[in-house]
Amino acid sequence: MQNPTLYRKVVVPVHKAVQDVSEMVSQLLGGIPLCDEATKQVSPVLIIGCGRSGSTLLRSMLVAGGHVAIPPESYVWPQVLRRFALLRFARWDRLSKTVIDAFEMHPEFYTWDFDLQEVRSRATQLPPARRSLASLIDVIYGGYAAQHGQPGQRWGDKTPVNTLFLPLVAQVFPEAQYVHVIRDPRAVALSYVQAAKGSRGIGVSTYQAAADRWVEAVSRSRALGRRLGSGRYVEVLYEDLVRTPESELKKVCAFLDLPFTPGMLEFYGHADKLGDTRHHEHHRGVRGPLDISRIDQWEQDLDLGARRLVEDRTRMLAWEYGYGLTAGPNGS
């Protein structure tokens, strides 16, 4: 998996500059746009936030409701955005193949349990007015929804790393709705370190890196929320989702204009159908009913030194969300 820090500090600024120039030239020369008139109205459900914060739990609950299809994590949106900026003047068949290949060739794509052959055919047959990056992604996720849910079903994405690239994502789907899941940074840091021991795919493996990732992800999500407003951005605390799941789910469903169904509370009965939850041990939490004791488990498992390190690096933001740190927001 690519280095998110290096990508964010080096590639993103270059990509943004290339994209800005490409956007201007595109208006003159007719390059493939980020989105077309039809996909400007597509409103995917994007679950964002720091990894290990409960996004898999929320995904499981929403999918169990039967009104939205959300595949396992894709990991490739940042890569796709970068390649698109460089290829938007290429032939449509080459560009569409490049985008679809990025999904299919990722080592975690097998968890989708999804054959992209029909998607490739549909993508190449899109009429010129529908040819855009958003249309390609819509065809991919729409195909997944048709196979794992219902044709035409609303789709979503749950890939925490996308949180680091929200301004770019927002350009592709200008009507997307975002659900930001937030969890106590001490629990997040412990979960990251424990998950990294059993999976090479977990890129954050130290308490310092986990704390810094939490601050960055929460800060970027909040900045997006301030820009978009309450109609397109909502926050959910993991602790509230576990303690009072029905009321929190009803809030999320009202925000997304989705019906709440009691089946959402029995999400664990559908865990084996979600792909990655069947294959990866770090998703084992959604294989059983909610366990309130997990909320404060970090208090027993996180040693004092690690706790102080995480608190020192997250204090200001964590205090705003009511996480009772050892000291106040100024460390006193």
Buried (B, 14 or more C-beta within 10 A) or exposed (E): BBEBBEBBEEBBEEBBEBBEEBBEEBEEEEBBBBBBEEBBEBBBBBBBBBBBBBBBBBBBBBBBBBBBBBBBBBBBBBBBBBBBBBBBEBEBEEBBBBBBBBBBEBEBBEBBBBEBEEBBEBBEEBEEEBBBBBBBBBBBBBBBBBBBBEEEBBBBBBBBBBBBBBEBBBBBBBEBBBBBBBBBBBBBBBBBBBBBEEEEEBBBBBBBBBBBBBBBBBEBBBEBBEEBEEEBBBBBBBBBBBEEBEEBBBBBBEBBEBEBBEEBBEBBEBBEEBBBBBEBEBBEBBBEEBEEEBBEEBEEEBEEEBBBBBBBBBBEBBBEBEBEBEEEEEEE
